[in-house]
Amino acid sequence: MLKALEGKLRRVWFRCSINLLLKHTGRALTAAGIVAVLTVLTERLLALSIINSLTAWSFGGVVTALTLLLWLFRQPSRMQVSLLLDERLRLHERFSTTLALADSKDPFANAACSEARETARRVSL
């Protein structure tokens, strides 16, 4: 079927997924650092005992769970990945058109898909 195209899309999806995880992890760690600094300041200023091992582990678990949930719910679709690939490699919407017209019986659509498959075999990521 579209093995070359599917393989390239899978590799690009994996890279996008890893980049998305790193982005969400960075944002979560930044927010966690700000909250930790505010907690320490509050503890020092008000002479409260907020920080203990249970609080720290709970906070770390919440930050990890939030990061993973954001990552899972914001995974790119195949069409988004193909549009990104078309844009970055300047392929003039070959990958996205092939995905959109893959099940069509139209002769023009079949010709466009076969031309895109040839391009997918030749392109280097």
C-alpha positions in Angstrom: 0.0 0.0 0.0 1.7 3.2 1.2 4.6 1.6 3.1 7.3 4.3 2.3 4.9 7.1 3.1 3.6 5.4 6.3 7.1 4.7 7.5 8.2 8.3 7.0 5.1 9.6 8.7 5.6 7.3 11.6 9.2 8.5 12.1 8.2 12.1 11.9 5.3 11.5 14.3 7.7 9.9 16.8 10.0 12.9 16.6 7.1 15.3 17.0 5.9 13.3 19.9 9.2 13.4 21.7 9.6 17.2 21.0 6.1 17.7 22.4 7.0 15.7 25.5 10.1 17.8 26.1 8.2 21.0 25.6 5.5 20.0 28.1 8.2 18.8 30.6 10.0 22.1 30.4 6.8 24.1 31.0 5.8 21.8 33.9 9.2 22.1 35.5 9.2 25.8 35.1 5.8 26.1 36.8 6.9 23.6 39.5 10.0 25.7 40.2 7.9 28.8 40.6 5.5 27.1 42.9 8.4 25.7 44.9 10.0 29.1 45.3 6.7 30.6 46.4 6.2 27.8 48.9 9.6 28.3 50.4 9.0 32.0 50.7 5.6 31.5 52.2 7.1 29.0 54.7 9.8 31.5 55.7 7.6 34.5 55.9 4.7 33.0 57.8 6.7 30.5 59.9 4.5 27.6 58.6 5.6 24.1 58.1 4.4 23.3 54.6 7.2 21.3 53.0 7.6 17.7 54.1 8.3 14.4 52.2 4.6 13.7 51.6 4.0 17.1 50.2 7.1 16.9 48.0 6.3 13.5 46.6 2.6 14.5 46.0 3.7 17.6 44.2 6.1 15.6 42.1 3.4 13.1 41.2 0.9 15.8 40.2 3.5 17.5 38.0 4.4 14.2 36.3 0.8 13.2 35.8 -0.1 16.6 34.4 2.8 16.5 32.0 1.9 13.1 30.8 -1.8 13.9 30.4 -1.0 17.1 28.4 1.4 15.1 26.2 -1.1 12.3 25.6 -4.0 14.6 24.7 -2.0 16.8 22.4 -0.5 14.2 20.2 -0.4 15.3 16.5 -2.7 13.5 14.0 -1.4 11.9 10.9 -2.7 14.8 8.8 -0.9 17.4 11.0 2.3 15.4 10.7 1.9 15.2 6.9 1.3 18.9 6.7 4.4 19.6 8.8 6.4 17.3 6.6 5.1 19.0 3.4 5.9 22.4 4.8 9.4 21.6 6.0 10.5 19.7 3.0 8.7 21.9 0.5 6.8 19.0 -1.1 3.8 21.1 -2.2 1.3 19.1 -0.2 2.2 15.7 -1.6 2.0 13.8 1.7 -1.2 15.4 2.9 -2.9 15.0 -0.5 -2.0 11.3 -0.5 -3.5 10.8 3.0 -6.6 12.6 2.0 -7.1 10.8 -1.3 -5.8 7.3 -0.4 -9.2 5.6 -0.6 -10.5 7.4 -3.6 -11.3 5.6 -6.9 -10.7 8.6 -9.0 -8.0 8.1 -11.7 -6.5 11.6 -10.9 -6.4 10.8 -7.2 -4.6 7.5 -7.9 -2.1 9.3 -10.2 -1.4 11.9 -7.5 -1.0 9.2 -4.9 1.4 7.2 -7.0 3.5 10.3 -7.7 3.5 11.1 -4.0 4.6 7.5 -3.2 7.6 7.9 -5.5 8.5 11.2 -3.9 8.2 9.6 -0.4 10.7 6.9 -1.5 13.2 9.4 -2.6 12.9 12.0 0.2 15.4 12.0 3.0 14.2 13.0 6.4 
